[in-house]
Amino acid sequence: MKTTNTHTQQKAQMGKLSKPIVEKIAIVGGGLGGLAAAVALQKQGFDVHVYERAQEFRPAGAGLGIGANGLNFLAAIEPSIVEDLKHSGCDVRQAILKKMTGETVQSNPIRSRNLEKYGQPFITIWWWRLQQILASKLPPEIIHLNHRCIGFEQNEKGVEIYFEDQKKVYADLLIGADGLRSVVREKLIGDGTPHYVGSMSWRAVIKYNQELLKPDELVFIKGNRQRMFLLNVGDGYICWIFRKLSSDFSVSDSATLAKSRVLNELAGWDESLRGLVEATEAEQILEGPICDRAPLTHWSKGRVTLLGDAAHPMAPSLGQGANTSFEDAYELAQCFSQSSSIEEALTSYEKRRIERTQIIQTRSALGEMRYYETDSETSSRQTQEQSQTPTREEFQDWLYNYKPFLTSFAV
């Protein structure tokens, strides 16, 4: 009898030790970072729910690139995500630099270099397609649409999250993955509005048959303090992105005016590039200022933390917004599976993530402005940088070679 009691006590103690440190996790934001975090946390056995303000997941967003670091972490979260991504997107082999007149200046191998140096390809895909892939890895009943967060209150026992139409949810942990203008961040940190970096952006994804770029190409076109990017995003769709250095960050009063604004900027450009914009329905064009925020020294308070653009919004010059969100998602799930308290998990999460993302945020802001340099300005800067460390190549190696369980170092 004594042996049985001892065994029962041991089982009870083991059950106490194995009990998760949180029961229910609420993620505000059903974008790429929020969904990736939900997949990662659910695989660790947590009860996760995603609350998204949109009434439905519909075609949205522009094209984006998933680099070696993003692929490494998506594979660690769920290998089938990467396989689906490769089938739905474009495996880029060449990066082509052109003049605004259409003349090719330079062609650089992408795939062979990336595989050799980082062990991964570079994939371009439509944001919406990747959102679909991530959502497909979750039970549909844990994704709650039409939930626009307006605030939260927390105490030592839990978090009450408030949504429009008097909806509210109670959870043990709240993750704010609600983007650049995060409601969760504003309540948690209160650092005001985003910072305008200095450039405007127009972008769209359209089905386009004219051969502006080959199926495995990524094209950069340099204008006068302007840049245009062409991405294959799979299934015959092309994403075009036009960016301009501008002190004016106002948004057009209508979709028609936004389209006219881009076409005016493209005066003097190659006719095929103007034709791509002309073929785009005005309502499909996304217009907006490029913004970031100052890096934070902490992302968490109590039972609330931040992830992705809500934590570290950055200019798109390095293409690291989504990639670093996938790093966040994996690391956060690992911290919660390996810690004995919420405080320990969130402290570990910040130690793993903040220093790295601070560096990437800073380099992204610098890179955005360098896009608009004249050739002479670029040459002068590169001469000055020759003696600096780390070199551009060393920084890229640090950026893209980052893997799960790999100890990072500051650059």
Helices and strands as residue ranges (DSSP letters): H 2-18, E 24-28, H 32-43, E 47-51, E 63-66, H 68-77, H 79-88, E 90-91, E 94-99, E 104-109, H 111-118, E 123-126, H 127-136, G 140-142, E 143-144, E 149-154, E 159-163, G 164-166, E 167-171, E 173-176, H 183-188, E 195-207, E 217-222, E 226-232, E 237-245, H 255-265, H 271-278, G 282-284, E 286-292, E 304-306, G 308-310, G 316-318, H 321-338, H 342-370, H 375-385, H 392-400
